[in-house]
Structures are given as C-alpha cells and as structure tokens.
Amino acid sequence: MTIIAIFNQKGGVGKTTTSLNLTAAMARRDMDPLAIDLDPQAHLSLISRAEVSTGDDSIFAFYKEKKSLTELVQKTESGSHIIPSHFELSKVDSLFGKGPKVVNRLKSGIQEEMLEQEGMPIVIDCCPMLGVLSLNAIFAAGKVLVPISTDYLSMKGALQLERTLKALEHVLKNRVERRYLVTRFDSRRKMSWDILGQLREKFGSELCESRISENVSLSESPAYSRDVFTHAPHSQGAKDYEFLLEELIDQAFV
C-alpha cells in the first residue's frame, strides 16, 4: 500500500488536478484508490461531486469529533473513493495547535483503522500552506509528489519545499521519498524549457520524465465535475496522466 501527498508550497501549480487525475488513472487500472482532500478549499471534493454541507461529514470531523476515516468515505463516479473536505478544516491549526500528537493524527488514524493493510493507494491533496494539515499529510505519507508549473514562482515553491523536507528528516528519522512533476508545460515557450533544464539540474532522477502538457481538456474537465479520462479520454492530458502513473509504478513509487 502506498500513501502519496501531493504538495507544493505555492498554489495554482496543479496539485488538485494531479490528485484528481492520478486517482482516476489508478481507478481505471482497478487499483481502488482513496483520495483524501486535506485542503480547506475543498476543490477536489467539489470536482468529485463529494461536497458536504457541514464539516461533520468531512475530514474535519476526523480531527474535531474523532470520527473514523472509514465512515467519511464516499465513492466517486470514476470508481475511486474520497474523504471530502470542508472550509471548517481551516480551523485545525487554531483549534489543535502544532504539537506532535496532532501532526501525527492522520498517520495514527490510517494505522488504527488498518487502511494501510487494505492494499489501496491513498492520495492526499494538500493545501499550499505549511502547517498542521500539510504536516499531517507528509507524516502519514512518507512520499511526496510535487507538481511544478513552468513558471519561476512555482519553481521557487518547490525549492522551498525541498528545504522543508530536509528539515523534517531529523524528526521523521528518514528521508522523505519525493518526485517532482512538471505541469502546464508548453513546448512552444522558451521559459518552459529553461525551467525544465533547471529542474533537471537541481533534482536529477527525482524529476519525473513524464510531463503534464498545457491542455484545454485538463482545464475544462473540472467545470463538468469530471476527471480528464471521463471528459476527454483521448486527449493529451489523459495520455500524460496515464504515462505518469506508468512511470510511478515502474519506479515503485506507487
């Protein structure tokens, strides 16, 4: 069983798009994935048609009321499963502080409910802020997939995250395994190639060979509450995420 946190310390880089379409690609292979929406914006829940009217039916209830993760799971149309988010999740930092107990809460919940023994891959969609929620994801996962759109601020966010992960090594007692994924790549733009070259130099073999191209279908599909495979199965966006999953499987990252 694999748990992957999708995280970058910058918004708008394709975290939710990657969480959505990576789990959809897994579902197409009958891998029975579970997505956990750990972003208070709840965009993944919205696109997956797993909106909840109150925090009591979301991952927030796991923290506030100690509801089990299992009873919060919903099934999506793509065949994957999701634990939805709610804007009340933004209260977690102020309600529970930042002690070791709360940052390990998700890891403990997964272990106590033996979800890691079910064989299903778990994908955690993180918020872009480094706080209790993103630390919960990193501590629970042990593997981080970092989307980087081809702009300089996104690259700086990834470099900042690299420093964060290194700083956490003494707490976790091991190196967090990570992969860096280029998103919104436009082969017609010189800047895309410049950033790709810098990322290759910085991250080496940890940079995915797969790239997610700038693609209309990827941009459109959330408006229809669909993953790209449902919306446009023959599009370049669908092919890119299929190639990504294949690469991650080959590298035993999934």
ABEGO torsion letter per residue (X at the ends): XBBBBBBBABBGAGAAAAAAAAAAAAAAAGAGBBBBBABAAGAAAAAAGABBABAAABAAAAAAAGBBAAAABBBBAAGBBBBBBBAAAAAAAAAAEABAAAAAAAAAAAAAAGAAAAGBBBBBBBBABBBAAAAAAAAAAGBBBBBBBBBAAAAAAAAAAAAAAAAAAAAAGBBBBBBBBBBGBBAABAAAAAAAAAAAAAAEAABBABBBBBBAAAAAAAAAGBBAAAABAABAAAAAAAAAAAAAAAAGAX
